[in-house]
Amino acid sequence: MTMSNRSLAELQADFRASSTNAMPIAGMITWAALGIAATALPERTVANASLYIMAVILPLAFVIDRARGRNLFGGGDNPLVMLFLRGIIMVALTVPLAVIGAKGGQPLLVLLGMAILAGVVWIPFGWAADDQTGTVHAVARGIGCYLAYGLVPAPWTGTAICAVVVLAYLYSLAFMRPLGPQAEVRPAAA
């Protein structure tokens, strides 16, 4: 990673301009598919599948962008891109907590944990993009998932958790600042 002489505002504008909405689209597709599968599969199978959700979203986002002739994070010389990607690693390191918590015979705790933990990456994404939508996404998604887990009866609990995640992605797609070439880029100071 190279150090930049650009201001934080310039780096954030560049992050928006070089990013795309492929990640929220990939996340929405992935979680919707898991939610649909949850209507027919055993809780343990759905919980185990949720462990791989973060490993599916990023590659799917790259495929979506390639199909649209775009590059997910553009240049890559922006340290905020690296901060966001390292945030994904940070979240991945906490995934075993969800598995350990479910050892008591409640597999949906794994799904709940993954739904919330995978949402935490929206906090650094939102900060890097200078957009509160990321924080609202993460907090609302977490609270909504806890409510779905606690209030929606079986066999619909897993599907309800996934539905909350999909709704959080829809919110983000509707309200986040524009990403990509249409985003405002401020020139670097001379």
C-alpha positions in Angstrom: 0.0 0.0 0.0 1.4 3.4 -1.0 0.9 6.4 1.2 -1.1 9.2 -0.2 -0.8 12.9 0.0 -4.5 13.3 -0.6 -6.8 14.5 2.1 -9.3 12.2 3.7 -12.2 13.9 1.8 -10.3 13.2 -1.5 -9.6 9.6 -0.5 -13.3 9.1 0.4 -14.5 10.7 -2.9 -12.0 8.4 -4.8 -13.3 5.4 -2.8 -16.9 6.2 -4.0 -15.7 6.7 -7.6 -13.7 3.5 -7.8 -16.2 1.3 -5.9 -19.3 -0.2 -7.3 -22.6 -1.5 -6.0 -21.6 -5.1 -6.9 -20.9 -6.1 -3.3 -24.4 -5.2 -1.9 -25.9 -6.8 -5.0 -23.9 -10.0 -4.4 -24.7 -10.0 -0.7 -28.4 -9.6 -1.4 -28.4 -12.4 -3.9 -26.5 -14.7 -1.6 -28.6 -14.1 1.5 -31.8 -14.3 -0.5 -30.7 -17.7 -1.9 -29.9 -18.9 1.7 -33.2 -17.6 3.0 -35.1 -19.5 0.3 -33.1 -22.6 1.0 -33.9 -22.2 4.7 -37.6 -22.9 3.9 -36.7 -26.4 2.9 -33.4 -27.4 4.5 -32.7 -28.4 8.1 -31.5 -25.7 10.4 -28.0 -27.3 10.8 -27.5 -27.3 7.0 -28.6 -23.7 6.7 -26.3 -22.7 9.6 -23.4 -24.5 8.0 -24.0 -22.9 4.7 -24.0 -19.5 6.3 -20.4 -20.0 7.4 -19.3 -19.7 3.7 -21.4 -16.7 2.9 -18.6 -14.2 3.2 -16.4 -16.5 1.0 -19.1 -16.3 -1.7 -20.0 -12.6 -1.7 -16.7 -11.1 -2.7 -16.0 -13.4 -5.6 -19.6 -13.0 -6.8 -19.2 -9.2 -6.6 -16.1 -9.5 -8.8 -18.0 -11.7 -11.3 -20.9 -9.2 -11.4 -18.5 -6.3 -12.0 -16.6 -8.2 -14.7 -19.9 -8.9 -16.5 -20.6 -5.2 -16.4 -17.1 -4.3 -17.6 -16.2 -2.8 -14.3 -13.5 -3.3 -11.7 -14.8 -3.7 -8.1 -12.4 -1.4 -6.4 -10.8 0.4 -9.4 -7.2 1.3 -9.0 -6.3 0.0 -5.6 -3.9 2.8 -4.7 -6.4 4.1 -2.2 -5.6 3.1 1.4 -9.3 3.2 2.3 -9.8 0.2 0.0 -7.2 -1.7 1.9 -8.8 -0.6 5.2 -12.2 -2.0 4.1 -10.7 -5.3 2.8 -8.8 -5.7 6.0 -12.1 -5.1 7.9 -13.4 -8.2 6.1 -10.5 -10.2 7.6 -11.2 -8.7 11.0 -14.8 -10.0 10.8 -13.7 -13.4 9.5 -11.5 -13.8 12.6 -14.6 -13.5 14.8 -16.7 -16.1 12.9 -15.5 -19.0 15.2 -17.4 -17.2 18.1 -20.7 -18.0 16.3 -19.7 -21.6 15.9 -18.6 -21.9 19.6 -21.9 -20.3 20.7 -23.9 -22.8 18.8 -22.2 -25.8 20.3 -25.1 -26.1 22.8 -27.3 -27.5 20.0 -28.8 -24.3 18.6 -27.5 -24.2 15.0 -29.4 -21.0 14.2 -27.0 -19.2 16.4 -24.4 -19.8 13.7 -26.8 -18.2 11.1 -27.6 -15.3 13.5 -23.9 -14.8 14.1 -23.0 -14.8 10.5 -25.8 -12.5 9.6 -24.6 -9.9 12.1 -20.9 -10.4 11.7 -21.0 -10.1 7.9 -22.9 -6.9 8.4 -20.2 -5.3 10.5 -18.1 -4.8 7.3 -20.6 -2.1 6.4 -19.2 0.1 9.1 -15.7 0.5 7.5 -17.3 0.5 4.1 -19.5 3.4 5.0 -16.7 5.3 6.7 -14.4 4.8 3.6 -17.3 6.1 1.4 -18.1 9.0 3.8 -21.7 7.6 4.0 -23.7 6.9 7.2 -25.7 4.4 5.3 -23.1 1.8 6.1 -23.4 2.3 9.9 -27.2 2.4 9.7 -27.1 -0.9 7.6 -24.9 -2.7 10.2 -26.8 -1.5 13.3 -30.3 -2.0 11.8 -29.3 -5.4 10.4 -27.9 -6.5 13.8 -31.0 -5.4 15.7 -33.4 -6.8 13.1 -31.6 -10.2 13.1 -31.8 -10.4 16.9 -35.5 -9.6 16.7 -36.1 -12.2 14.0 -34.2 -14.8 16.0 -36.1 -14.1 19.1 -39.6 -13.4 17.8 -40.1 -15.5 14.6 -41.1 -19.1 15.4 -39.6 -22.2 13.8 -39.5 -23.2 11.0 -39.4 -19.6 9.7 -36.6 -18.2 12.0 -33.8 -18.8 9.5 -35.7 -17.4 6.6 -36.6 -14.3 8.7 -33.0 -13.7 9.6 -32.0 -13.9 5.9 -34.9 -11.6 5.0 -33.7 -9.0 7.5 -30.2 -9.1 5.8 -31.8 -8.7 2.3 -33.8 -5.7 3.5 -30.7 -4.1 4.9 -29.0 -4.6 1.4 -32.1 -3.1 -0.3 -31.9 -0.1 2.1 -28.2 0.4 1.3 -28.8 0.2 -2.4 -31.6 2.7 -2.2 -29.9 5.2 0.1 -26.1 5.0 -0.2 -24.3 7.8 -2.0 -23.6 7.0 -5.6 -20.7 4.7 -6.3 -18.7 4.4 -9.5 -18.0 6.9 -12.3 -21.0 9.1 -11.4 -19.6 9.7 -7.9 -18.0 13.0 -7.2 -14.2 13.0 -7.3 -12.3 15.9 -5.9 -9.0 16.7 -7.5 -5.9 16.3 -5.5 -4.4 19.4 -4.0 -1.4 20.7 -5.8 
